[in-house]
Amino acid sequence: MTRTQRLLRWAHARPALLLFLFAFTLYALSMGAARNGGGYSADGTFAFEMAKSVMVDRGHAYLRDQNRNFSRWGVGLPTAFMPIVAFAEPLAEAAPQRDRIPLGEHDVLLVNFPPLGGSPGPQVTDEIELGIEPGSYDRLALLSHSGLSAGFSQGTEIARLHLTDAAGATSDHPIRVGIETAEWAYDRGDVRARIQHEQPPPVARQIGNARAHYYGSTWRFDPPRELLSARVTYLQPTGNFYVDGLALRTSDGAWLDGPGVGRVWSERQNREFFRRIWVAAANALATAVGVVLVYRILRRLQYGERVAIVSALIYAVGTMAWPYAKFDFSEPLVTTFLLAAVWLSLVYGSTGRLRFVALAGLAAFAAVLTKYVSVITVPILMTGLVVGAHSGDSWRKTLRQSVRPVLLFLAPFLIVLLPALVAAATLFDFRLLYVHELIGGLQRGWLELPFGLGLGGLITSWGKGVLWYNPILLVTLPALPWFVHRHGWRSLIFLAIPVAYALLYSRKQVWYGGNAWGPRYLVPALPLLVIVGAPLFERVTERARTWLPGAALAGVVLISAGVQFMGVSKDFAGYLDLFQQQVADAIPLKGAIYGGADYQPWSSIQPEGDYAAVLYAYQFSPLLAHAWLLRADATNLLAPDRTDWLADALSRTPWSRFGIEAIPPRPENGLGLDFWSLSLVEGFLAYPVFIVWVSVLLLVLQFATLGAWVGLTGRIWPSECRVRSLRFVAIGAFAALLISFDTLHFML
C-alpha cells in the first residue's frame, strides 16, 4: 500500500476530519470579495481594523483611538482575525495593482479623463489636455477605448493626439478605430453583428466588466523629443472616445504616468482589498469546527455515526451557517464557542472528569468575550450541568454534588474577567460597566418594541423569519417532543438557549440584526435546533421501511440548501440598497402599506433606512428578490449577447407579479455574484500569472471538497446499504456543481 493510499484510508476512518475538510473547503470556495475591502458589517470592520492595528501598525493608532468601542464589540473577533491579517500582509504588499494595466514594459496607471465625443453625455467635451510633465521623452503609451462607434469603418480617425515640443512645434498623431483603439463592447453579440471596424489586440479588460476592453497604442520618438504639452481632440459628429491612461518614458528609460483627473483605484485600496478578502476564512474555519461539534454532540448523545454525519451536513449546508461563514459578523464565532461549551458539558456528564467543566466554562467565557449578550447562555449552561447530573438521586444531593462543577465552570469569569476589566479601565479608560453606557444603551435600543411584533418577525416574517430562511426547521422542530422524551433533562440546554435568544431579541428595536441575510441574531440557536431533529433523522435514515420518508427529507434539505445558496451567491446589500434607493420612494409609506406598518415607527428611525416592507411584506422579501436577481445573473452569463432577455428578466420584479408598479430605474445595480475567485478573475485579468495562481488555489479547494464528499458518502451509504447507488448519484451531482462553478469563471 502506497503512502497516499494509507493517508486516504486514515482520513476515511475519521468522519470528523472529513466533515471539517468538507465544510471548510466549501466555505472557502464560497467566500466573498468583502465589498472590495469594505467588509460586510460594522462589527467586522471594527474587528478587522483592530486586528490590523495590532498586527501591522507599529504605532497601534486604531487600538489607541478606538479602544472604547470594546464596550460595544468584544475582543473575540479581532483576536480571530489577527493571524489571518498577519498572513495576508505580505500577500497584500506583493499583489498586482488593480488599476495598472501592463502595456509593453510598463504598467500604465488607469486614471479618469473627461469623455470626448459627438454623442451627448455628462461632462462630454471635444478636447482634453493630458497634463503631461514637460521633459525629454522617447515613448508615449496611451490606453483608450471608444463607445457608440460600431458604425465607424476600419481606420476611421476618431480622434487626434497633438504633441507640442519646446520649440513650439506641434505634431499630430491619428487615433483610428480598428488600429489604435476600438469599441469597448466589441465582443457583445449585438455589437459584433453590426460593427464595421476590426478589433486590435485588447491589452486588458475593464475593472468590474470583463466583457469591456482597453486598447493600447504606443508612439516612439527617435531622437527623444522635448515635450511641453499633449492634448486630444475628437473628430467625429457621433460616438465617444475615452482616454483611460497615459504614460511617457524619459530619455533615460524612466516611466512617468499621466495625472488624469482622479484614479479609479489606489495603492491603499489595493492593500486593504487583499488584506480583507481573506479574513472571512476566520468565520469559515469557526463554522467548520462548529459542524464537527454538531457531529461530536450527537455521538455523545448516543446517536449512530450515520445520523450524526447527516445532521452535521444538514447544519453545514441547510442552515444560515453557510452564508454566515463568508460574512464578517461575530455570530459564527459565538456559535462555535457555545457548541464547544455544550459538547464539553456533555463529556463531563458522561465521564465525570472535572477538567471538561473548566474547559466548558472557558468556551462560554470566550463566547461572552466575542459578543457580550452571550452572557444569557451562562446560567442556562450552569443549569444544564446541574440537571444533567441528576440520575435518580434527590435534587438536594444533586445540587450539593454540583457545587464544585459549577464553581469550576465559573472560574474563568471570576479569575479572568474582573482583573481584565480593572486592567482595561487603567490602560484604556474602559467604561463597559458604567451605567450611562450599558443601561443607557439598553434604554435606547431595547425594551421598547412590543414583544409580539419582534417575536413574530424573528419566527415567521416574510423578510426575516427564521423558518423561511432555514426550511429544515420545519422538519426538526416537530421532533422536539421526541428529543425531550429521549434525553430528559439533558435536553434543557438545547431548548432553553434558542428560546432565550428569541425572547431577548424580540424586544430589541432592530430585532432582525440590521442589514444581513435572515435573522442574524438567531444564528447561534440554529445548530441546537438541528440537533433536536436527530430522532427524526434516525428514524428516516435507519428505520424507515420505504424510500418515501427519505425522499421527503432529502427534498426539504435541498430546498433549505437552495435558500442558503441564494444568500451565499449574492451580497445581501445589493437588493437592500436597490430597494432603498430605487423602489421605496416610489410606493406609499415606503411599501409598508403592504406589510410592516405596525413596525414603521421604529424602522423609520434606523440609520440604514426604512425596511419595514422588506421585513414584513412578502412582495419585497429578500428571498424572492434574490431569486429574481439570480435569474437575471444567469441570463447575463448564459446569454450575454441578448441584452433584451436581460432587460426582460430585470423588469420582472417580484412585486410586479403582485400588481405593484414600482419599476427600479437601474435594476442592473443588483447584478453580480459575490465569490472571491470571480472577483479576482474579473478584476485582475491583465495579470495572467496571478490568474493562474487563483485557478490553482480554486482547484485545490475543489479537489479537497470533492474528496471529503466522497469519503462522507461512503459513510452515509456503506457497502452493505441497499440503496448504495445513491452514493454515486450524490458524488456525480456534487461534481457537476463544482464543474458549473468553474464554468462561471470562463463565462466572464
C-alpha positions in Angstrom: 0.0 0.0 0.0 1.4 3.4 -1.0 1.8 6.3 1.3 -1.1 8.1 -0.4 -3.4 5.1 0.0 -2.5 4.9 3.7 -3.3 8.6 4.1 -6.6 8.3 2.3 -7.6 5.2 4.4 -6.5 7.1 7.6 -8.7 10.1 6.7 -11.6 7.9 5.6 -11.6 6.3 9.1 -12.1 9.7 10.7 -15.5 11.1 9.8 -15.0 14.2 12.0 -11.9 15.1 9.9 -13.9 14.6 6.7 -16.7 16.8 7.9 -14.2 19.6 8.8 -12.4 19.3 5.5 -15.7 19.3 3.5 -17.2 22.2 5.4 -14.1 24.4 5.5 -13.2 24.0 1.8 -16.8 24.5 0.8 -17.0 27.7 2.9 -13.6 28.8 1.5 -14.8 28.3 -2.1 -17.9 30.4 -1.4 -16.2 33.3 0.4 -17.0 36.7 -0.9 -15.0 39.7 -2.0 -15.8 41.7 1.2 -17.2 44.6 -1.0 -13.8 45.3 -2.4 -12.2 45.6 1.0 -15.1 47.5 2.7 -16.4 44.5 4.6 -20.0 43.3 5.3 -20.7 44.7 8.8 -19.8 47.3 11.3 -18.5 44.7 13.9 -16.4 43.1 11.1 -14.9 46.4 10.2 -14.0 47.1 13.8 -12.5 43.7 14.3 -10.5 44.0 11.1 -9.2 47.4 11.8 -8.3 46.4 15.4 -6.5 43.3 14.2 -4.7 45.3 11.6 -3.7 47.9 14.2 -2.2 45.2 16.4 -0.5 43.1 13.8 0.5 45.6 11.1 0.6 49.1 12.5 3.6 49.5 14.7 2.1 52.6 16.3 -1.2 50.8 17.1 -3.1 54.0 16.3 -6.5 52.5 15.9 -6.1 50.5 19.1 -5.3 53.7 21.0 -8.0 55.8 19.4 -10.9 53.3 19.2 -10.4 51.0 22.2 -13.5 52.4 23.9 -15.6 50.6 21.2 -14.7 47.4 23.1 -17.7 48.4 25.3 -19.8 47.6 22.2 -17.9 44.9 20.4 -16.0 42.1 22.0 -12.3 41.0 21.6 -13.1 37.6 20.2 -13.5 38.5 16.5 -10.4 40.9 16.4 -8.4 38.1 18.0 -9.6 35.6 15.4 -8.7 38.0 12.6 -5.2 38.7 13.8 -3.3 35.7 12.4 -5.1 36.0 9.1 -4.3 39.7 8.8 -0.7 38.9 9.6 -0.7 36.1 6.9 -2.3 38.4 4.4 0.1 41.3 4.8 2.9 40.1 2.6 0.4 39.0 0.0 -1.2 42.4 0.1 2.2 44.0 -0.5 3.1 41.6 -3.3 -0.3 41.6 -5.1 -0.6 43.2 -8.5 -2.0 46.7 -8.5 -5.6 46.5 -9.7 -5.6 49.9 -11.5 -2.4 49.3 -13.6 -2.5 47.7 -17.0 0.6 46.0 -18.5 1.4 47.7 -21.8 4.8 46.6 -23.1 7.5 47.2 -20.5 5.4 49.4 -18.2 2.2 49.0 -16.2 0.1 52.0 -17.2 -2.0 53.6 -14.4 -5.7 53.8 -15.0 -7.0 57.4 -14.5 -10.1 59.4 -15.3 -10.3 61.9 -18.1 -13.4 63.7 -19.3 -15.0 61.7 -22.2 -14.6 63.0 -25.7 -17.4 62.8 -28.2 -20.0 63.9 -30.5 -22.7 62.0 -28.7 -24.1 63.9 -25.7 -23.5 62.8 -22.2 -22.3 64.0 -18.8 -19.0 66.1 -19.0 -18.6 65.2 -22.7 -16.1 67.6 -24.4 -14.4 67.8 -27.8 -10.9 68.4 -26.5 -8.9 67.5 -23.4 -5.5 68.5 -22.1 -3.5 65.4 -20.9 -1.4 67.4 -18.4 2.0 65.8 -19.1 5.1 66.9 -17.2 7.4 68.8 -19.6 10.5 66.8 -20.3 12.5 64.7 -22.8 10.6 61.6 -23.8 11.3 58.8 -26.3 8.0 57.0 -25.9 4.3 57.7 -25.2 1.8 55.0 -24.3 -2.0 55.6 -24.4 -4.8 53.4 -23.0 -8.2 54.1 -24.5 -11.5 52.8 -25.9 -14.3 54.1 -28.0 -18.1 53.9 -27.4 -21.1 54.1 -29.7 -18.6 53.6 -32.5 -19.9 50.3 -34.1 -20.8 52.2 -37.3 -17.3 53.6 -37.9 -15.5 51.8 -40.7 -12.0 50.4 -40.3 -9.3 53.0 -40.0 -11.7 55.9 -39.3 -9.8 58.7 -37.4 -12.0 59.1 -34.4 -9.6 61.4 -32.5 -6.2 63.1 -32.9 -3.2 63.4 -30.5 -1.4 66.8 -30.6 2.1 67.0 -29.1 3.8 70.4 -28.6 7.5 70.5 -28.1 9.9 73.0 -26.5 10.3 74.9 -29.8 6.6 75.4 -30.1 6.2 72.9 -33.0 3.1 70.7 -32.9 2.9 67.2 -34.4 -0.4 65.4 -35.0 -0.9 61.6 -34.5 -4.1 59.9 -35.6 -6.2 57.7 -33.3 -8.1 55.3 -35.6 -10.7 52.7 -34.8 -9.5 49.2 -35.6 -5.8 50.3 -35.2 -5.1 52.5 -32.1 -8.4 51.9 -30.4 -11.8 50.2 -30.9 -15.3 49.8 -29.5 -15.3 48.8 -25.8 -18.2 46.4 -26.3 -16.7 44.7 -29.4 -17.4 41.2 -28.0 -21.0 41.7 -27.3 -23.2 39.9 -29.7 -25.5 42.7 -30.6 -22.4 44.9 -31.3 -20.4 42.3 -33.2 -23.3 41.7 -35.6 -23.1 45.3 -36.9 -19.7 46.6 -36.2 -17.8 48.0 -39.2 -14.2 48.0 -37.9 -11.7 45.4 -36.8 -10.6 44.8 -33.3 -6.9 45.4 -32.4 -5.5 43.1 -29.7 -7.0 44.3 -26.4 -4.4 44.9 -23.7 -6.9 44.3 -20.8 -10.5 44.0 -19.7 -12.1 46.7 -17.7 -12.4 46.5 -13.9 -15.8 45.2 -12.9 -16.8 44.4 -16.5 -14.9 41.6 -18.0 -16.6 42.0 -21.4 -15.3 45.5 -21.9 -11.9 46.1 -23.3 -9.0 48.5 -23.0 -6.8 49.1 -26.1 -3.2 50.3 -26.1 -1.1 52.3 -28.6 2.5 53.5 -28.4 4.3 56.3 -30.2 8.1 56.2 -30.3 10.3 59.2 -30.8 13.8 58.8 -32.2 15.6 61.0 -31.3 13.7 61.8 -28.0 11.5 64.9 -28.0 11.3 67.8 -25.6 7.6 67.8 -25.0 5.7 70.7 -23.3 2.1 69.5 -23.6 -0.2 67.0 -25.1 -3.9 67.2 -25.9 -6.5 65.0 -27.7 -9.3 66.3 -29.9 -12.4 64.5 -31.1 -13.1 64.5 -34.8 -16.5 62.7 -35.4 -20.0 64.1 -35.1 -21.2 61.0 -33.2 -19.7 58.4 -30.9 -17.3 58.8 -28.0 -13.7 58.3 -27.1 -12.2 57.7 -23.7 -8.6 58.2 -22.5 -8.1 55.6 -19.8 -4.4 56.0 -19.0 -1.2 57.7 -20.2 2.5 57.0 -19.6 5.7 58.6 -21.1 9.2 57.2 -21.0 12.0 59.6 -20.4 15.2 59.5 -22.4 17.0 57.7 -19.6 14.4 54.9 -19.5 12.2 56.0 -16.6 8.4 55.9 -17.0 6.0 58.7 -15.8 2.3 58.2 -15.5 -0.2 60.9 -16.7 -2.1 62.6 -14.0 -5.7 62.4 -15.2 -8.4 63.9 -13.0 -8.6 61.1 -10.5 -7.8 57.5 -10.1 -10.2 54.6 -10.3 -8.3 52.7 -7.5 -5.3 53.3 -5.3 -2.4 51.5 -3.6 -4.2 51.9 -0.2 -7.4 50.3 -1.6 -5.4 47.5 -3.2 -3.7 46.7 0.1 -6.9 46.8 2.0 -8.6 44.6 -0.6 -6.0 41.9 -0.3 -5.8 42.2 3.5 -9.6 41.9 4.0 -10.6 39.5 1.3 -9.1 36.6 3.4 -10.4 37.5 6.9 -13.7 35.6 6.1 -11.5 32.5 6.5 -11.8 33.0 10.2 -15.6 32.5 10.2 -15.3 29.7 7.7 -12.9 27.9 10.0 -15.0 28.6 13.1 -18.2 27.3 11.3 -16.4 24.2 10.1 -15.4 23.5 13.6 -19.0 24.0 14.6 -20.0 21.4 12.1 -17.7 18.9 13.7 -19.0 19.8 17.1 -22.6 19.0 16.0 -21.3 15.6 15.0 -19.5 15.2 18.3 -22.5 16.2 20.4 -24.8 13.7 18.6 -22.3 10.9 19.1 -22.1 11.9 22.8 -25.9 11.6 22.9 -25.6 8.0 21.7 -26.7 8.5 18.1 -25.1 6.4 15.4 -22.4 7.7 13.1 -24.6 7.9 10.1 -27.2 10.0 11.9 -24.5 12.3 13.3 -22.9 12.8 9.9 -26.3 13.5 8.2 -27.2 16.0 10.9 -23.9 17.8 10.7 -24.1 18.1 6.9 -27.7 19.4 7.2 -26.4 22.1 9.6 -23.4 22.8 7.3 -25.4 23.5 4.1 -29.0 23.6 5.1 -29.0 26.5 7.6 -27.7 30.1 7.7 -24.4 28.7 9.0 -23.3 28.6 5.3 -23.9 32.2 4.4 -22.6 33.5 7.7 -19.4 31.5 7.2 -18.5 34.0 4.5 -19.5 37.2 6.3 -17.6 39.1 9.0 -20.2 39.1 11.7 -19.4 37.8 15.2 -22.2 35.3 15.4 -20.4 32.3 13.7 -17.6 32.5 16.3 -20.1 32.8 19.2 -21.9 29.8 17.8 -18.8 27.6 17.8 -17.8 28.6 21.3 -21.3 27.8 22.6 -21.3 24.4 20.8 -17.9 23.7 22.4 -19.3 24.5 25.8 -22.3 22.2 25.2 -20.2 19.4 24.0 -17.7 19.7 26.9 -20.6 19.7 29.4 -21.9 16.5 27.8 -18.4 15.0 28.0 -18.3 15.9 31.7 -21.7 14.4 32.2 -20.7 11.0 30.8 -17.1 10.9 32.2 -17.3 12.8 35.5 -13.9 14.4 34.7 -13.9 18.0 36.1 -11.4 19.3 33.6 -14.1 19.2 31.0 -16.2 21.5 33.1 -13.4 24.0 33.4 -12.9 23.8 29.6 -16.7 24.3 29.1 -16.5 27.4 31.2 -13.6 28.7 29.2 -15.5 28.2 26.0 -18.6 30.0 27.4 -16.3 32.8 28.6 -14.8 33.1 25.1 -18.4 33.4 23.7 -19.1 36.2 26.1 -15.9 38.0 25.2 -16.8 37.7 21.5 -20.3 39.1 22.0 -21.4 40.2 25.4 -25.0 39.3 25.0 -23.9 35.7 25.1 -23.9 36.0 28.8 -27.5 35.0 28.7 -26.4 31.4 28.0 -24.2 31.2 31.1 -27.0 30.5 33.6 -28.5 28.0 31.1 -25.3 26.1 30.7 -24.8 26.1 34.5 -28.3 24.8 35.0 -27.6 22.2 32.4 -24.6 21.0 34.4 -26.8 20.5 37.4 -29.9 18.9 35.8 -27.7 16.8 33.6 -26.1 15.2 36.7 -29.4 14.2 38.1 -29.8 10.5 37.8 -32.4 9.2 40.3 -30.8 10.8 43.4 -32.7 13.5 45.4 -32.4 17.0 44.0 -30.8 18.1 47.2 -27.9 15.6 46.7 -27.6 16.6 43.1 -27.3 20.3 44.0 -24.7 19.5 46.7 -22.6 17.5 44.2 -22.9 20.2 41.6 -21.3 23.0 43.7 -17.8 22.1 42.6 -18.5 21.7 38.9 -20.4 25.0 38.8 -17.6 26.8 40.5 -15.1 25.4 38.1 -17.4 26.4 35.2 -17.5 30.0 36.6 -13.7 30.1 37.3 -12.8 31.9 34.0 -15.3 34.6 34.8 -14.2 35.0 38.4 -10.5 34.7 37.8 -10.1 36.5 34.4 -13.0 38.9 33.9 -12.8 41.1 36.9 -9.0 41.6 36.7 -9.3 42.2 33.0 -11.9 44.9 33.5 -9.7 46.6 36.1 -6.7 46.4 33.7 -8.7 47.8 30.8 -10.0 50.6 32.9 -6.5 51.5 33.9 -4.9 51.2 30.4 -7.7 52.4 28.2 -10.3 54.2 30.4 -12.5 51.3 29.5 -16.1 52.0 30.7 -18.1 48.9 29.9 -19.7 48.8 33.4 -20.6 52.5 33.5 -24.4 52.9 33.9 -24.6 55.6 31.2 -23.1 53.3 28.6 -24.6 49.9 29.5 -28.0 50.8 30.9 -28.3 53.8 28.6 -27.7 51.5 25.6 -30.4 49.2 26.7 -32.8 52.0 27.0 -32.0 53.4 23.6 -32.2 50.1 21.6 -34.0 47.6 23.8 -37.2 47.1 25.7 -39.4 49.5 23.6 -40.6 47.1 20.9 -43.8 45.2 21.5 -43.0 41.7 22.3 -45.3 40.1 19.7 -44.0 42.3 16.9 -40.4 41.3 17.4 -41.0 37.6 18.2 -43.3 37.2 15.2 -40.8 38.9 13.0 -38.0 36.6 14.1 -40.0 33.4 13.6 -42.4 34.0 10.7 -42.0 37.4 9.0 -41.6 37.1 5.2 -38.4 39.1 5.1 -36.6 37.7 8.2 -38.5 34.7 9.6 -36.1 32.0 10.7 -38.4 29.3 9.4 -38.3 30.6 5.8 -34.5 31.1 5.8 -34.0 27.7 7.4 -36.8 25.5 6.0 -35.2 22.4 7.6 -36.5 23.7 10.9 -40.0 22.9 9.7 -38.8 19.2 10.0 -36.7 19.4 13.1 -39.0 21.4 15.4 -41.9 18.9 15.3 -39.4 16.3 16.5 -38.8 18.3 19.7 -41.1 16.3 22.0 -39.4 13.1 20.7 -36.0 14.6 21.6 -37.1 15.7 25.1 -38.6 12.2 25.8 -35.4 10.5 24.8 -32.9 12.7 26.6 -34.9 14.1 29.6 -33.2 16.9 31.5 -30.1 16.8 29.2 -32.4 18.4 26.5 -32.8 21.5 28.6 -29.8 23.5 27.1 -30.9 22.6 23.5 -34.3 24.2 24.2 -33.5 27.0 26.6 -30.7 28.7 24.6 -32.8 29.2 21.4 -35.8 30.3 23.5 -33.6 32.8 25.4 -32.2 34.3 22.2 -35.6 34.6 20.6 -37.2 36.2 23.7 -34.3 38.6 24.3 -34.1 40.0 20.8 -37.8 40.2 20.3 -37.7 43.3 22.5 -34.9 44.9 20.5 -35.7 47.7 18.0 -33.5 46.2 15.4 -34.7 42.7 16.1 -33.6 41.4 12.7 -29.9 42.2 13.1 -29.7 45.1 10.7 -28.7 44.6 7.1 -27.9 40.9 6.9 -29.1 37.6 5.5 -32.1 36.4 7.6 -32.4 36.8 11.3 -28.7 37.3 12.2 -29.2 37.2 16.0 -30.7 33.6 15.9 -27.6 32.1 14.2 -26.2 30.7 17.5 -29.5 28.9 18.0 -29.5 27.0 14.7 -27.2 24.1 15.4 -29.2 23.3 18.6 -32.4 23.3 16.6 -30.9 21.0 14.1 -29.7 18.6 16.8 -33.2 18.3 18.3 -34.3 16.7 15.0 -31.8 13.8 15.4 -34.5 11.3 16.5 -36.4 12.0 13.3 -33.3 11.7 11.2 -32.5 8.4 12.9 -36.0 7.1 12.1 -35.8 8.2 8.5 -32.2 7.0 7.7 -32.1 3.8 9.7 -35.6 2.5 10.4 -37.8 3.7 7.5 -39.4 0.8 5.7 -39.9 2.7 2.4 -38.0 5.3 0.5 -40.7 7.9 0.8 -39.6 9.4 4.2 -36.0 9.6 3.0 -37.0 11.3 -0.3 -39.2 13.8 1.6 -36.3 14.7 4.0 -33.9 15.0 1.1 -36.4 17.3 -0.7 -36.6 19.6 2.4 -32.8 19.6 2.8 -32.3 20.5 -0.9 -34.8 23.4 -0.6 -33.1 24.6 2.6 -29.7 24.4 0.9 -31.1 26.3 -2.1 -32.1 29.1 0.2 -28.6 29.2 1.7 -27.1 29.3 -1.8 -29.1 32.4 -2.6 -27.6 34.0 0.4 -24.1 32.8 -0.4 -24.0 33.8 -4.1 -25.0 37.4 -3.8 -24.1 40.2 -1.3 -27.3 40.8 0.7 -26.7 44.6 0.4 -27.2 44.5 -3.3 -31.0 44.1 -3.1 -31.4 46.1 0.1 -29.6 49.1 -1.4 -31.7 48.7 -4.6 -34.9 48.8 -2.7 -33.9 51.7 -0.5 -32.5 53.9 -3.4 -34.8 53.0 -6.3 -38.1 51.5 -5.0 -39.0 52.7 -1.5 -39.8 56.3 -2.5 -42.0 55.1 -5.4 -44.6 53.4 -3.3 -46.8 54.8 -0.4 -45.3 54.6 3.1 -42.1 53.0 1.5 -44.1 49.9 0.9 -45.4 49.5 4.5 -49.0 49.6 3.3 -48.4 46.0 2.1 -46.9 44.9 5.4 -44.9 46.3 8.3 -46.9 49.4 9.1 -47.0 48.5 12.8 -43.2 48.4 12.9 -42.6 51.5 10.9 -42.4 53.9 13.9 -39.1 52.0 14.7 -37.9 51.1 11.2 -38.2 54.7 10.0 -35.6 56.0 12.5 -32.9 53.4 11.7 -29.8 54.9 10.1 -29.6 52.2 7.3 -33.1 53.1 6.1 -36.7 52.1 6.5 -37.0 48.4 5.6 -40.4 47.7 7.2 -41.8 46.5 3.9 -38.8 44.3 3.2 -39.2 42.7 6.7 -42.9 42.1 6.7 -44.3 42.3 3.2 -43.9 39.1 1.1 -43.8 41.1 -2.1 -40.5 42.7 -1.1 -38.9 39.7 0.7 -35.2 39.3 0.1 -35.8 35.6 -0.7 -37.9 36.5 -3.7 -35.6 39.3 -4.6 -32.5 37.2 -4.7 -34.3 34.6 -6.8 -35.2 37.4 -9.2 -31.7 38.8 -9.4 -30.1 35.4 -9.7 -32.3 34.7 -12.7 -31.1 37.9 -14.2 -27.5 37.0 -13.4 -27.9 33.6 -15.1 -29.4 35.3 -18.2 -26.4 37.8 -18.3 -23.9 34.9 -18.0 -25.5 32.4 -20.3 -26.7 34.7 -23.0 -24.6 37.8 -22.8 -25.5 38.9 -26.3 -29.2 39.0 -25.6 -29.5 42.3 -23.8 -33.2 42.2 -24.5 -33.5 39.0 -22.5 -31.6 40.6 -19.6 -33.8 43.7 -19.7 -36.9 41.5 -19.6 -35.6 39.5 -16.7 -34.8 42.6 -14.7 -38.2 44.1 -15.4 -40.0 41.1 -13.9 -39.6 42.2 -10.3 -41.2 40.1 -7.6 -43.5 42.9 -6.5 -44.7 43.5 -10.1 -46.0 39.9 -10.1 -48.4 41.0 -7.3 -49.6 44.1 -9.1 -47.3 46.7 -7.5 -45.9 49.0 -10.2 -42.6 50.3 -8.9 -40.0 49.9 -11.6 -36.5 50.5 -10.4 -34.7 52.8 -13.0 -31.4 51.0 -12.7 -32.1 47.4 -11.6 -28.8 46.3 -13.1 -27.1 47.7 -10.0 -28.3 44.5 -8.3 -26.4 42.2 -10.7 -23.2 40.4 -9.8 -22.2 37.2 -7.9 -20.2 37.5 -4.7 -17.4 35.0 -4.8 -13.7 35.9 -4.2 -12.5 33.9 -7.1 -14.8 35.6 -9.6 -13.8 39.0 -8.2 -10.1 38.2 -8.6 -10.5 36.8 -12.1 -12.7 39.8 -13.1 -10.5 42.4 -11.6 -7.0 41.1 -12.5 -7.4 39.6 -15.9 -4.5 41.8 -17.1 -2.1 39.6 -15.0 -2.1 36.1 -16.3 0.4 34.7 -13.8 -1.9 35.9 -11.0 -4.9 34.3 -12.6 -3.0 31.0 -12.8 -2.4 31.1 -9.0 -6.0 31.9 -8.4 -7.0 28.9 -10.6 -4.6 26.6 -8.8 -6.0 27.6 -5.4 -9.5 27.1 -6.7 -8.8 23.6 -8.0 -7.0 22.6 -4.8 -10.1 23.6 -2.7 -12.4 21.8 -5.1 -10.5 18.6 -5.1 -10.3 18.7 -1.3 -14.1 19.3 -1.1 -14.9 16.6 -3.6 -12.5 14.1 -1.8 -14.1 14.8 1.5 -17.6 14.4 0.0 -16.6 11.0 -1.5 -15.5 9.9 2.0 -18.6 11.1 3.7 -20.9 9.5 1.2 -19.1 6.2 1.8 -20.1 6.6 5.5 -23.7 7.6 4.7 -24.2 4.8 2.2 -21.8 2.0 3.2 -21.2 -1.1 1.1 -23.9 -3.1 2.8 -26.5 -0.3 2.2 -29.4 -1.4 0.0 -29.5 1.9 -1.8 -25.8 2.3 -2.3 -26.4 3.6 -5.9 -27.5 6.9 -4.3 -23.9 7.4 -3.3 -22.8 7.6 -6.9 -25.7 9.9 -7.7 -24.6 12.2 -4.9 -21.0 12.2 -5.9 -21.9 12.9 -9.6 -24.3 15.7 -8.7 -21.7 17.4 -6.5 -19.0 17.1 -9.1 -21.4 18.6 -11.6 -22.0 21.6 -9.3 -18.2 22.1 -9.0 -17.8 22.0 -12.8 -20.6 24.5 -13.2 -18.9 26.8 -10.7 -15.7 26.6 -12.7 -17.6 27.4 -15.9 -18.7 30.7 -14.4 -15.1 31.9 -14.4 -14.8 31.2 -18.1 -18.1 32.9 -18.8 -16.5 36.1 -17.5 
